[in-house]
Structure formats: C-alpha cells, structure tokens
Amino acid sequence: MNLKRLSNRRKYKNNVDAIRYTVDFSYGLNQEQLQERKTSGLVNTSQTRVGKSYWNIVYANVFSFFNVLLYIIAAAMIIVGYFGGLFFLVILFSNMFIGLYQDIRAKRMVEKLQLVTSPKAKVIREGKQTTIAVSEIVLDDIILLQNGDQVSADGIVMSGELSVNESLLTGESYTVKKSVGLQVLGGSYVTSGKAYVQVNRIGRDTFINQLQEKARAFKRPKSKLLGAINGLFKTIGAFVFLTGALMILSNIYQGIDVVTSVKAVSGSLVSMIPSGMYLLTSMTLAVAVFNLGKKRTLVQEMYAIEMLARTDVICIDKTGTITDGTMALDEIKIIDENFNKEKIKVLLGSFFYATKDESSTVQAIIDTCPLNETYKSIGVIPFNSADKLSAVSFEGVGSFVVGAANFVLDKKEYAKISDLESEYMSRGLRVLLLAHSDEAIKGSRLPKKVFPVALLIIKDRIREDVSTTLEWFKNNGVQIKVISGDHPTTVGEICQSVGVLGAEDPVSLAGLSDEDVGMLAMTKTVFGRVTPEQKEVIVNKLKSDNKTVAMIGDGVNDILALKHADCSVAMASGSEATRHVAHMVLLDSNFNALPSVVQEGRRVINNLQRTWSLFLVKTIFTIALTLTFLIAAVVSPRTTQVSYPFSTQNMYVWEIATIGVAAFFLAMQPNYAKVKGTFMSNVILRAFPAAIVMILQVLAFFAMYAFEGVYHGTTDVVYKQTAVVMSFLTMDFFSFVILFRVCFPFNRYRVILFSTLFVLASGVVALSAYMRWNLFDVDFRYLETINIQQLFFINIGAIPVYLLLDFVFGRLARSRKYY
C-alpha cells in the first residue's frame, strides 16, 4: 500500500519540491492523497497566460495613431456637413477589421496550444481503474498505458514493458523499449506492450511542457512587407502631424472659413495616408491564402507567405519531409540457399502473427510479408529490448529467430555475415537477421545452435518526387539544411540518395557546444544526433548571417527551431503543438507542396512591389504639394488667402480607379521571378518620377492662376477654380499614364484591365461634368474658362519627361542593386 503519510498542505511552486508517495501500482492513490494533490495544485495543467488580452487587441487595432487621426478628420467633416468626402472610412474600417481578425485568430491559436492531444487517461485509484481527463492527473497517479495510447505526463514504469515512439519529442524515428524503472515522457506514443507508470512530473514540469514554455507565445514572422508598411506609416505620420498642425495654424492666421479649412486639411491629410496600401496588401495575401488552401496548405499567418518566398535556407528534418515517417522492407538478402524469398515471406508472416509485435519495424516487414497462419506456432519468445530479438517455434519446421545478428548468432556464425551486415549499415540501412534452428524453443531459452537464413534490409520510405522538389530549390537559390535526431550516417545516406548537396559529409552534433554547433551550421549541410536546443542554435546562427530561414518540422523537438525561424512550416501528420505554433501547415504532410507556396509568395511580393508605387505617387505628391502651399501662404501678402486646394473628393478617380481597383487586379497576376533587392527602395524609386511630374503639372496650373490674377489686378475665384478643374483633369489623365507604365509589358489581361478602367473613369467624369454632379467636388462650370491648349501641352509634354525620369531612376535602382 501507500507507505508515506500526508504532510505539508501548501501550494507547491512545482512538483519537484513536492513530498512524494510510494505507491503500489495495483492500488494507486487513495482519496485522501488525491485530495492533498488537488489542494496543493499538483495537477496536470499548465496555467501560464500568454499574449495580449482581447481588450488590448481591440485597443491596438481600433485606436492606432492613424485611426485616431482619421476619426478626428471624419468628425470634423461631419460637423461641418462635408459628407461627400467620407469614403476613406470604408478603407479605414476594412483595415481595422482585418487587423482584429488576425490578432484574435492568433490569440485563439495560442489558447488552443496543447502539447498532449489525448483527451483521456486510464488511472488506478484505490484499486480501481478509472478513465479521467488528462488535466485531472495528479502527481504520483498510476497510469495504465497500452498499445495506441499517448503518454499524458512524465512517469516511471512500475510494472510491465512498453515500446514507445518518441520521434515527436527527440526526432529519432526508432521505437524505444521502456522496462521497469525507466522514464516515460509525456507526448510519446505506445506502439506495443502494457505497463503501469507512476507519474513523477506533471503540468509545466514535464519535458514536453518545458518546450511549450519556450515556444508558447505566438510569434508573427518578421515580414519585410509589414516592416515596410510600419516604417512608411511612421515617416508619413510625422509629416501628417507636422503639416496638419501647420495647415490649421495657417488657415486660422489667414482667416479662412471653417468649411474651406476642413476641406483643405482633410483633403491633404487623408491623401497623404496610403491606407489603401495596407488593405491591398492584406487582400492580396488573403487571395494567396485561398489559392494555397486549394493546394492543401493552411496559412495561419498571412505574412509568412512573403517570408517563405524570400527564404535563403530551408531547415528540414529527415523524418516526415524527405521520408514519410514509415519504413519499408527494401531487400531480403538470402544466405541459406535452402530458402527462397517466397518461402521466407510466408515464414515471416506466420512469425509475426505468432509474436503479435506491432512495432514500426515489424510493420515495415509485414507490409511486404502479410500476416498468415500457414505455419502453426508451438512456442514464442516475444521481443525483448535487452536481448534484441524474438523467436517462434513452428510445428514440423523448427525454430526461427528475428533480431540483431550479433545477439542471435555465436561469434563463429556472426563472423560469416558481419562484413555483409556492415556494408548495408554503412549505407544508412537497418539490418535484421532471420535465423533458423531445427530445435524447438524451451521455455524462454533459444536453441543452442542457430544458423543465418537471410538478412532483412529495412530503409526509411522516401517521399515520391522529393528529389524533384530539392532540385527545384537548388535551381532557385535556396539552400537545404537537414537536421535530424537520427544517426548522421543514416541521415547522410538518405540525403545523398535524393540529391542533397553536401550530404556526403554528415556530422554528429552529439555533445557539442553551442559555439561548435554554430560554426558547423555555416559550413555543413547534414546534421545527425541533433537536440531540440541545437536545432534552435542552427536557425539562429543562420539568421545572424543575414539569411532568411524557414524551418519545416513535425515533432515537439522542432518547436524551438520553428519559433525562431523567419517562416515555420508544420506537417499535419505531426504533433498538434507543432501545427499550432507554425505559420503554415501542409495538410497532406507533403514536402513537395512547398515550391507552389514559394511561387505564390513570389507572385505576391513582386506584384505588390509593382503596385505599391501607385499609392506612393499620391502620398509623395500630396506631401510635396501641401508643403509648397504652406510656404506660399507664408510668403504671400496678408490679404491673399492661400490654402491646399484639393478636397478628398477631388482624388476619387485617382484613388479608386487607377490605384485601388487597378492595383488589386494587377496584384493577382502570375509573377514567379525570384525576389530581389530592398522592397521599400524599389517602390520609392518607382514612385518618384511620376510624383515629380504631377507636382510640376499642378504647380504650373496654379502659377498660371496666380499670374492671371496679378495680371488682371485681382485674385478672383475664377482663376483658382479654373486651376482646380485643370489640375483635376490632369491628375485623372496622368494617373492613367502612370498605370499604363505599371502595366507594361502588356498582355491580354492588362489590356482589358487598363481599357475598362479608362473607359469607365472617363465616362463617369464626362457624365458628372455634363450633369453638373458634385461627385468629385469640382465646379464643372469652370470648364468653359480653361485653356485647352495649355491643358493639352502640359499633359502631353509631361509624358516624355516622366518616361525619361523613370528610366533614370530605374538605372539608379539597378546600379545600387535594388531591383
């Protein structure tokens, strides 16, 4: 029974400090001890809270700097009755809801992160077997484990024997035997046997939850797109704050009426903020998520698509990526000519039918040698981890033994086949011996003399077409690093067979310091005997060398590396914990799907790089124009009122047709070229030529307006409104010139897109002018006063200037290796 008495009823910091009970495995804990454990908090739960609260998520997305600024602008516009310019709120709320969705989804992923997926456990309490939730297990509980169970907490085997698969914890794909006195780790799976295990570590103190504590907090990828947006918005934010304050002071100083002032300030500030850029990026990535979903890839963080497209190095485990996690009987090497392969297959089927062994190694054999009862067993020795063999006596044909050759044969017989065995093992293959004796098994003892019949050559099953996938990455400048918990020779041989560069020189990381591991990470390709912590070291070392690193894994042993990688990809067939912490999940656990993911990412980045310039043209144009009119207000006579001349409605054609709609559809185009250069530099250098030309055009119109006013001795509103109309028409026309350049070279898709938008926009403007609609806040009565010749020459003459500047800036970008 239980030998230790209850004492010390305090809440323990962890179960290492707790008083332990010596428990009879057949009786388990009694109710008093069980209550003590619950009172002390020694139950199998982890109560660490991580991440933002829902309030913090809402606050961050609803009350960001730009959102608050736009709320203020919208409120001012509503107060003065300027409702026509509130269209920007559609984009504002769309951005807000996308941000809320992403952050709440990420929080829920964290909350669902449970590293042990088995919901129930069988425990022995007061001599009775009870099924409970794994969260109700307490320290020193006796758990009954059988084939197919997942271990719910760390414990010591008290009675019986188990075969467990710890590959999701350690990365090693072989079955491990657990006998009395040995430690069993939570998260491993029982492949055969039955045992009573006393729990010695629970909750946060288990091996699996120690990894969880390091990896639990959801981490968004360090997206260059997101970084570019945030950096750009911070810069623009400074301009918005400064120019907004100066415009308000200037308008007050000049005595400009409130309605005109609100229109001017809102027109400037709203146009400066490229809020549609964020929306376009989110929508484009969302489409990519949908496309990848059709290819059985679940994207849990949209910006990870970009990071995978930029990847320089992909770190993969052998098991689950190059191999599919299972083994296969590769060859039966006959030694005794009295046996042929067909007879051996039948014998093996009868052999494992008798032993009832269900290990992964046996499964590989019976896939080729189906179970049968052709031979009747009269004696069985089950597999034993100490003896590394199993044996069966068949009626009329003697006894057969399967196991490690050096454990089955005597020295003389083993010497005959040792060289052959070594040859296979040097190629990374597992070798079992099938031996025979005419004598029968006596109890649990083998016959004294057994002779080799055949070698059973077992190999990891390599995924179909994995060589093609690895070749694709090599041709696209992506380096592969294979990091595995298996023996380096085994890993190296398999990697060589599928064409991994550098696989002929695998290294073992067993016992090496982090510094040594880091040095090897830079020069070697294939690593064996790698611990979870060493995987993390490899990823961090590669990142420190300015590499963009993706990590692909399926086990808990991969979590630390997954968390630190720029992009993390999990196999759906692996650990649930790995799936929750990863940015992407391959639903078919198919490594060969990755090239399509990379291509989708390249399409997104290359197209956004092309279309972001459309947004920045307007932003640069507005900032420069606002500063120009502020300077003009300072230097102009006190009697002359000078303010920013455009309202938000003046920009509708430009913003909606040639920026919003065009950018979205252009971003959907195929574009699989390798991503090059600095994203933001590329975009800015493409935007500047168009912005410069449009600024000069508009300033030319207002310069002519000022000249005409001075010439006629008046600042009559006619001249100003004429300049506004000419500027409106020029901004609309030249925005299509810019779109034409962005669409080049044309294909059928871009011809249809450009033509459709041009016709629709021109038609809406013409109809508004004819019907005198106030859709664009332009007084079309002043069309009669515009100078057609000036409008024509300024627009047509600006085109070659724009193309020349675009060529010069393009050469500058290429010379600085931005493209």
N, C-alpha and C positions, 0 to 999 in steps of 0.2 A: 504493500500500500504506500501512501504518501508519507515520507519519513520526516519532512521538515514542517514545522508549525508556522502558523500565520504570525507575522510581526510587521511593525513599521508601516502603518497605513498612510503613507504620504504619496503625493503625486510625484512620480519619478521623472527626472529630466529625460532619461532614456532608459531602455531596458537593460543596458549594460550594467547600470548601478543597482538593478533590482535584486532582491533576495530570490533565489531560485528554489524550485521544488524538485525533489527526486520523486519521479512518478512511475508507477507501474503501468507499462504500456497497455495492459489489458483492462485497466480500470480508469486511468486518466484522472483529471482533476475532479474534486468534489465541489459541491455548491458553494461552500464557504470560501474555498480557494478561488473559485471562479469569480465570486463577488469581490474578493480582495483585488483581483487583477483589474476588474472593471472600475472599481473605486480609485485605484492607483493610475488609471489611464493607460494600462499596459495592454491595449487592444491593437489590432492590425489595421490601423488607419493612419493616414498622414494628413494633418490638418493645416499645413502651410498654405497661407493665402498669398497669391502672387498676382501681379498685373494690376491694371487700373480698375477702379470701381466703375459701375455703369454711369454714375454721375460725372466722374472725371472724363469719361469718353464723350458724353454729351457736351460737357463744358468745352472740351478741346476742339470739337468739331463745329459747335454752334457759335462759340464766342471767340473765334480766332481774330487776329488783328484786322485782316481784310474783311471778314464777315461783319465785324462791328462797324468798320468804316462804311461799308456798303449799306448797313442798316441805317446809319445816320443820314447818308445821302438820300436813301429811299424815303426816310421820314420827312426830310426837308422838302423833297419833291412832292410828297403827298400833301404836306401842309400848304404849299403854295398852289396846289391844284395841277401840278405838271405830271399827269398820269401817263402820258404817251411815252415817256422815257423809261418806264419801269421794267422794260423787257429783260434787263440784265438780272432781275430777280429769279427768272427761270433757271439761268445758269447757276446762280448762287445756290439755290435750293437743291439743284441736281448734284452739285459738288458736295454739299453738306450731307445729303442722304447717302451718297457713295462712300464718303468717309466714315459715317456712322455704321454703315453695313460692314465695312472692312474691319473696323475696330471691335465691334460687338461679336463678329464672327471669330476673330482671333481670340477674344476673351473666352468664348464658349469652347474653342478648341483647347485652351489651357485647362478649363474646368473639367473637360472630359478626359484629360490625360490620365489614364490609369494604366500602370505598367503591368498589372496582373489582370488578365481578362476573364479568368474563370470565375463565375459569379458564386459558386457554391463549393463547400469543402466538407468532407466527412471526418468527424472528430469522435473520439472516445471520451465520454464523461460519465463518471460513476458507473463504469462497466457497461454502458450502453452506447451503441453507435448512433450518432445524430448528424443530420445534414444541416449546415448553417451557412450564412453568407460569409465570404472571406473576411469582411470587415469586422466580424464578430469573433474571430480567432483571438485568443489571448496568449500571453507568454506562458510556455510550458504545456500548452494544449498538446494532446496526442492526435496527430492527423493520420488517417489511413489513406495511403496512396496506392493506386493500381494503374494498370496499363491504360493510357489515354488521358490521365489526369494531368492538370498543370499544377505545379507546386505553388502554393499560395503564400508561403512565408519560409524563411530560412530555418532549417532544423537539423537534428542529428538522428540518424537511423538507429532505432532501439531494437527492432526485430525485423527479420526478413531481408530481402535484397531487391534492388531496383536496377534497371538500366534507364538512364536519363539522357535526354538530348539537351545540351547546354549551349547549342550553337548561337541562340539568340542573345546569350549572355557573354560568351567568351569568343565567339567567332570560329571555334573549332567544330568541324562538322561530324566528328566521331561520337558514337554512343559511349557514355561513361557509366561504369558499374559503381553502385553505391551499396556497400555492405554495412554491417553493424559498426557504429562508431564514426562513420564518415558523414561529412556535411553535405546536405542537400540545399540547393539555392532556389529561392522563390523565382518563378518565371521560367524555370526549366520544365520540360515535358517528360512524363514517364512513358518509355517505349515498351517496357516489359517488366514483369515481376510484381511483387506486393510487399509492402513494408509499413511498419508503424514508426512514425517520425515525431520526435518531441521538438516543439518549436523553441528555438533559442534566440531568434531575432525577429522582431515584428515591426510593422509600420515603417517609420523613417530610418530605422537602423538596419533594415535588410540591405543586402548587396544591391538589389535592383533599385530600391528607392534612394540609395546613396547616389546612384547615377541620375535618378529622377531629380533630386535636389539641384544638381548641377545643370540640368537641361530643361527644367520645367517651364521657366518663363518663356513665353512665345517671343520669338525674335524675328522682326521683319528683315528681309535682305537689305543690304546697303546699296540700294538701287541708285545708279548714276542718273537715271531719269528723275527719280524722286528728289535726289540731291540737287539736280539742276533746277527743278521747279522751285524747291525751297530757297536755294541760293538766289535765283532770279527774283522771287517774290520778296525776299528781304531787301534786295537792292532797290526794286521798284517801290517797296514800302517806304523807304527813306525818301525817295522822290515824291511819292504821294503825300506824305506827311508835310514835307517842306513846301512843295508847290501849293498844296491845298491851303495851308496857313497863309502863304504869301498872297494867293489869289483873293482870299477873303479880306485880308487887310487892304489890298489894293482896291477892291471894289468898294469897301467902306470909305476909304480915303477919297475915291473919285465920286462918291455919292450915287453909285449905280443902284437902281431899284432892286428889291429883294428877288423878284421873279427872274429878272435877267441874270442876276448874280447866281442864283441856284442853278439855272440852266447852264451857265458857263462853267461853274465849278463842277457840277455833276457830269457835264459833257467831257470835261478834261480828265477828271479822276477815274470815272468808270472806263473811259477808253484807255487809260494807262494800264489798268489792271487786266492782264490777259487771262481772266477766269475761265474762258472757254478752252484755253490750252490744257488746263488740268482736267476739264471734262472730256476733251478729246482723247487725252492720254488714257483716262480711266475707261472710256468707252472702247477704245481700240484694244486695250488689254483685255477687256471683258469679252470682246469678239474672239480674241485669241484663246481665251479660256474655253469658250464654247467650241471652237474648232478642235482644240486638243481633247475636249471631252468626247467628241465623236471618235477620237483615236484612242480612247480608253486611258486618258491621262487626266487625273484630277489635280487641278491647280488650286492650292489652298491660300496662296498669296500671289496676287497678280503680278507684282513687280519682279517675282522670281523668274518669270519668263525672260525678262531682259537680262538678268544676271547669268542665266544658263547660256543665252546667246553670246555673251561676252566671255564665256569661260575659256581659260587657257589650259587648265589642268582639271581632269576628272579623276577623282579617287574612288576606286571601286573595291568591293570585297570579291573574292573568287566565288564564294558560295552565294547563289541567288542572282548573280549577274552573269559572269562567264559560264558558270554551271547553274543548273536549275535547282540545286539543293538535294538532288537524289543521286543514287549510284546505279551503275549498271554492270552486269557481268560481261566483261569485254572479251574474255578468251578462256577456254578450257584447254590447258596445256597437258596433254596426256603423257604420262611417264611409264605406266604399266600397259604394254601393248595388248594385254588380255581384256582390256576395257576399251570400248569405243565411246564416242561422245553421246550417242543416243542413249546408251545404257547408263552412262554417268548422269545424264539429265533426269532419267527416271529414278535412279537411286537417290539423287539429291532431293527430288520432290517427295519421295517417301521418307527421307531422313528428316526433313524439316516439318513434315506433317506429324512425325512422332515427337520431335522436341518441342513443338509449339512456340519456338522462338520467333519474336516479331521485331527484331532489331532492323535498322535501316540496311545493314549489310546483308542480312538474310533476305530482306525484301528484294534487294537487287538480284539475288540468286534465283529466288522463286519467280521473278518476272520472266526469266528465261527457262526455268525448270519448274513448271507448275506442280503444286502440291498434289499428291496422289497416294493411294493405298496399295500400290502394286506389290510392294514388299511389306510383310507383316512384322511389326516390331515386337521383340520379346524382352527388350531391356533398353533403358535410356539413361544417359548421364546428361542432364541439362547443362547449358553453357555456364561456365564459372569464370569470373574475371581473374581469379588467382591462377587457374590452370590454362586459361585462354583457349578452351576447346569445349566441344560437346561430342557425344558419341551415341550410337544406336546399334543394337544387335538385331539382325533380321533373321527370321526363321529360314534355315537352309542355305544362307549365303554368307554367314559370319558377321563380323562387326565392321562398322565404318566410323571413322573419326574425322571431324572437320575442325580446323583451328590453326594457330600459328605453328609453322613447321618445326621450329626449334623446341616447342613444347610437346609436340606429338611424337617425334622420332627420337631414337637414340643418336648418339654422336656419329656412329658409323653411317647410319642411313641418312642422317641430315647432311653429312659431308657430300653425299652424292648429288644433292639438289641445291645446296647453298649458293653456288655460283649463279645458277639459273634464277633463283629467287632474288638474289642481289641485283641482277640485271634488270628485272622488272621493277623492283623497288626504286632503283636509281632513276627510273623514268616517271616517278611520282605515282605509281600504281600500288594498290593494296594487293597482298598476296595471301591466300589461304590454301592450306593443304587438305586434300582429300586422301585419307589413308585407309588401308584395309588389313584385317586380320581374320584368319579362319576361326579363331577362338571367340567365344561369347564373353560379354561383359559379366563380371562377377560383382554384384553389389554396385559400388561406386568406383570400382577399380577397372582400369583399362587392361586389355590383354597385354602380356609382356612384350610380344613382338608384333609390331605393325609395320606395314610397308607402303611407300608412297604410290598413289594411283594417278593423281593429277594435281596440277596447280590451278586454283581458281583465281583468275586475274580480274580484279574489280577496279573500276575507274569512276570518277565523277562524271555525271552526264552533262555534256557541254550543250549549251543552248544552240538551237538551229540558227544559222546565219549570223552568229556573233562575230565571226571573222570579218564579214562584210561591214558590220557596224563599226568595228575597231578600225578597219581600213578607211572608212568614211571620216572618222575623227582625225586620223593621221593626215589624210589629204586636206583637211580643213584646219590644220594647225593647232589641234587640241591634243595635248599630251595625256597619256593614260598612266596612272599610278595604281598598282594593285596592292592592297594592304589586307592581309589575312591572318587569322589566328592559326592556320594550319602550318605544317612543316614547310619550310621555304623550298625544298627540293620538289615537293609535290606541287606547290603553287607555281614554281618556275616551269616545270614540265608542261603543265596545263596551259600556262600563258604562252609558252613557245608554240604550242600546237595551234593556237588561234592567232598567232602573229603579233603578239605584244612586243614592241621594241624594247630591248634591254632585258628580256626575260631569261636570257641565257646566264645571267649573273644575279640570281636572287640572293637576298641577305636575310639573316635571322636577327630580330631585334630583342631577343630574349636577354634580359639582364642589362641592357644598355641604358646609359644615362640619357636624359632629355637632350643634352647638348650633342651627344653622339647621334641620336636619332635625327635631330635637326640637320646635321651635316650630311647624313646619308640620304635624307629626303631630297636634297638638292641634286644628288648625283645618281641615285639608283632608281629603279622602276618597280621592282617586285620585292615585297617585304613579307616575311613569314614570322610566326610566333609574335604577333603584334597585340599588345594590350589595348583596351579602350582609351587609356590615357595617352598612349603612344600615337594612336590614330589622331587624337586631338593635336598633339605636338606636330605631326607631319602637316596637317592642314594649316596650322598657324604659321609654321615656318615657310610654307609656300606662299601664303598671303603676305608675309613680311618681305618677300621678294617681288612684291607688286604683281603677283599672279591673281587672277580671278579663279577661285577654286570651287568646284562643285563636288559634293560628296554623295555617293549612292550607297545605301545600306538597307538591311532588312532586320537587323537584330538590335537588342538593347545595347550590345557592345559598340554599336555605331553611333549612339545618341550624342556623345560628347563631340565627336567629329562633325556630325550633322549640324549641331547647333552653331559651331564656329565657322562652318563653310559659308561662302557667299551665296550658294544655292544648294539646298538639300533635297534629295530625291529618295523616296522610300518605295520599297516593293510591297504591294498589297498583301502578299502571302506571308510577310514577316510579322514582327512584333507590332501590336497595336500602338505601343508607345512610340515606336519609330514613325508610324503613319501620322500620328498626331503632331509630332514635333517638326516634321518635314514640310518644306514649302510645296512640294509636289508628291503625288503618289501615282505610281504606274499600276493601274488597276488590274492589268493582266500579268503583272510582275515580269514584264518583258523589257529587258535592257535594250533590245533592238528598236524600241519605240523612240529612243532619245534623239536620233537625228531629226525626226519630224518636229520634236519640241524645239530643238535648236533653230531649225529653219523658221518656225513660227515666230520665235523671238527675234530673229534677224529681220524678218518682214516688219515686225512692229517697230523696231528701233530705226531701221533705215527709212521707213515711211514717215515716222514721226519727226525724224531729223529733217526730212524734206518739208513737212507741213508746218512744223513749229515756226519756221521763218515767216509764214503768213501772219501769225499772231504778233510776232515781234516787230514786224514792219509798222503795224498800227501803234504799238507801245512806244517805239522809238520816235515815230512821227509825232505822237501826242506830247511826249515829254519835251521834245525839242521845240515844238510849236508853242507850248504853254510857257516855257522859259523865255521864248522870243517876245511874246506878247506882254509878259511881266516886265521885261526890260523896256519895251516900248511904252508901257504905262508910266514907268519912272521918268523916262526922258521926254515924254510928250508934255505939252502945255497943260496947266491945271484945268483949263476949260475944255480940254478934249478927253472924252471918256474912251479908254481903250481896255478891252477885256477879251478873254478867249472867245472866239466867235462861234464855236460849234456846240451843239447840244448832243445828247446821246442818240436822238433820232436821226441826226444827220449821218450817222455811221451805220445805219441798219443794213443797207445794201452791201457795204463792205464787210461788215461783221458776219452777216447771215449767209450771204451767197458765196462770196469769194474766200471767206475764211472758214466759217462754221461748217456749212454743207460740203464745200469742196474739200476741206481738209479731212473730214470724216471719210468720204468716199475714196480719196487718194490713199488714205492710210490702210484701206482694205486690199490694195494691190499686192500681188506677189513681188517679193524683193528679197532674195536669199543671199546676197553678197555678204562677205564677211564684214562684221562691224569694225570700223577703223576710226581712230582719232578721238578727239575730245568732243563730246556731244554738244556742249554749250558753245564752244568756239565755232564749230561748224555752222550751227544755227545762226549765231550773231553775224558771222561774216557773210552769210547768205542774205540776211535781212537788211544790212546797212545800205547796200546800193539802192534798193527800192525806196527805203525811208528817206535817204538824202534827196533823191529826185522829187519825191512827192512833197517834201518840205519846201524845196525851191519853187515848185509849181505854185503851191498855195501862197507862199510869201510874195511871189510875183504878182498874183492877183490883188493881194491886199496892198502891195506897194503901188500898184496902178490906181487902186481905190484912193489911197492917201494922196497920190499925185493929182488925181482928178479933183479931189476935194479942195486941195490947195489952189489948183489952177482956177477953179470956179469960185474961190473965196468962201467956200462953205464945207461943212462935214456932213452934208445931207445924208440921211439914212439910205437914200437911193444907191449911192456908190458902195456903201458897206453891204447892203443886201445883194447887190449885183455881184460883188466879190464872193459872198457866201454861196450864191447859186452856181457861179463858175467853179468854185472850189468843190462843191458837192458833185457836180457833173464830172470834174476831173478825178476826184477820189474814186468815184464809181468806175469810170473808164479805166483809170490806171491800175486799179485793183485787179482788173481782168488781164491787163498786160503782165502783171506780176504772176497771176495764176497761169497764164499761158507759158511763162518761163518755167514755173514749177512743174507744169505738166510735161514739159519737153524732156525726152523724146516722146512723141505722141503714139498711142496705139488706139485701137477702136474704142476701148473703154474710156480713155481720157478725152478722145474727140467727142464722144456722146456727152460726157460729163460737162466739159467746157461749153459746148454748144448749147446744151439745155439750160445751164445756169445763165449764160449770157443772154439768151433769148428771153427767159423768164424775168431776169432782173431789168433788162431794157424795157420789156413790156410793162412791168409794174411801175417803173419810173415814168414812162411816157403816159400811161393811163392816169397816174397821180397828177402829172403836170396838166393834162387835158381837163381832168375833172376838178382840178384845184383842191385835191385832197391834202390834208395836213399830216399824212402818214409819216413823212420824213422831216417835219418841222422846217420846211423850206417854202418861202413865199414865191410860188412859181409865176406870180405876176411880173417879176423882175426878169423873166426870160426875154422880154421884149427889149431890155436895156443892155443885155450882154453883147460883147463884141465877138462875133462868131470867128473872125479871122484870128483874133488873139487866142481864143479858146482852142482853135484848131492847131495853130503853130506851136503853142506851148505844149500841147499834148503829144502831137506827132514828133516834134523836135526833141521831146524828152525821152523818147523810146531809144534812139541810138546812144544817148548819154547813159541811160540805165544799163543797156547791154554792155557798154564799154566798162562801166564801173563794176558790173557783175563779173566780167572777165578778169579785171584787175584784182578784185577781192578773191576770186576763185584761185588765181595763180598764187596769191599770198597765202591762202589756206593750204594749197598743195605744197608750197615751198616750206611751210612750217609743219608739214605732216599732220595737219588737222583732218584732212579727208582720208 
